[in-house]
């Protein structure tokens, strides 16, 4: 298998964003304070943390290769993720060498806008081939 596409979150809840703020200690008002996010920052609402988005997208990698086999995972945040968003991740193996897979991935919202792009390196075992 060289490509996986999976919905990683349907209708992202504000509760998930607040729970992530608690787990990460990142209480930036852009993520947790509706009046600040809308009136001061000019956003339509609070936004998800980039690292929450990265973690959700990373599920595709860990489900495919296993947590223990992910050697490297990098991402760039391309657009905000809002409450209510559905995110779909497509991951492609771009090359294989010496038992390692190089993977490119992209997460898109329901409108098809890329919200995250990334790369990863994973060990390939007999179970993940």
C-alpha positions in Angstrom: 0.0 0.0 0.0 1.5 3.4 -1.0 -1.4 5.7 -0.2 -3.9 6.1 2.7 -6.8 8.6 2.9 -8.7 8.9 6.1 -11.1 11.4 7.8 -9.4 12.1 11.1 -12.0 14.4 12.7 -15.6 15.1 11.8 -17.1 18.3 13.2 -14.2 19.4 15.4 -15.7 20.4 18.7 -14.7 23.4 20.8 -14.4 21.0 23.7 -11.6 19.2 21.8 -9.8 22.6 21.5 -10.2 23.4 25.2 -9.1 19.9 26.2 -6.0 20.3 24.0 -5.3 23.7 25.6 -5.4 22.0 29.0 -3.2 19.2 28.0 -0.6 21.4 26.3 -0.8 24.4 28.6 -1.4 26.6 25.6 -4.2 28.9 26.7 -3.6 31.6 24.0 -6.9 33.5 23.8 -7.0 32.8 20.0 -7.8 29.2 21.0 -9.9 29.7 24.2 -11.5 33.2 24.3 -14.3 33.8 21.8 -14.6 37.6 22.4 -10.8 38.0 22.0 -10.7 35.8 18.9 -13.5 37.6 17.2 -13.4 41.2 18.4 -9.7 41.8 18.9 -8.1 39.3 16.5 -10.8 39.6 13.9 -11.3 35.9 13.4 -14.7 34.3 12.9 -14.3 32.3 16.1 -11.6 30.6 18.1 -9.2 28.4 16.2 -7.6 25.0 16.8 -4.0 24.8 17.9 -1.6 23.9 15.1 -0.2 21.1 17.2 -3.7 19.7 17.7 -4.1 19.6 13.9 -0.7 18.0 13.6 -1.6 15.4 16.1 -4.9 14.6 14.4 -3.2 14.3 11.1 -0.5 12.1 12.6 -3.1 9.4 13.4 -2.9 8.3 9.8 0.8 7.7 10.2 0.5 5.8 13.5 -2.4 3.8 12.3 -0.5 2.8 9.2 3.0 2.2 10.5 2.6 2.0 14.3 3.7 4.6 16.9 7.0 2.9 17.5 8.0 3.0 13.8 7.6 6.8 13.2 11.1 8.2 13.2 10.4 11.7 12.1 7.3 13.9 11.5 7.3 17.5 10.4 4.4 19.8 9.4 3.6 23.2 8.2 0.4 24.9 9.1 -1.2 26.3 6.0 -4.6 27.6 7.1 -6.6 27.8 10.4 -8.8 25.0 11.6 -12.1 26.1 13.1 -14.7 24.4 15.3 -17.0 22.4 13.0 -14.2 21.5 10.5 -13.9 18.0 9.1 -10.3 17.1 8.3 -9.3 14.5 5.8 -5.6 13.4 5.5 -4.0 11.8 2.5 -0.6 10.2 3.1 1.6 8.9 0.2 4.8 6.9 0.3 7.2 9.0 -1.9 10.2 6.7 -1.6 11.5 3.5 0.1 15.1 2.7 0.9 16.8 0.5 3.5 13.6 -0.4 5.3 12.4 3.2 5.6 9.5 4.9 4.0 9.4 8.6 3.2 5.9 9.9 3.4 4.2 13.1 2.3 0.9 14.1 3.8 -1.7 16.8 3.4 -4.7 17.5 5.6 -7.7 19.3 4.0 -10.9 20.7 5.3 -14.3 20.0 3.8 -13.9 22.9 1.4 -10.7 21.2 0.0 -8.4 23.8 1.5 -5.0 22.4 2.7 -4.7 23.2 6.4 -1.5 21.2 6.9 1.3 19.7 4.8 3.9 17.4 6.2 6.5 14.8 5.8 7.5 11.8 7.8 10.0 8.9 7.9 8.8 5.5 9.1 10.4 2.1 9.6 8.8 -0.5 7.4 8.3 -3.9 9.0 6.6 -6.9 7.5 3.4 -5.8 9.1 3.4 -2.4 7.5 4.4 -3.4 4.0 
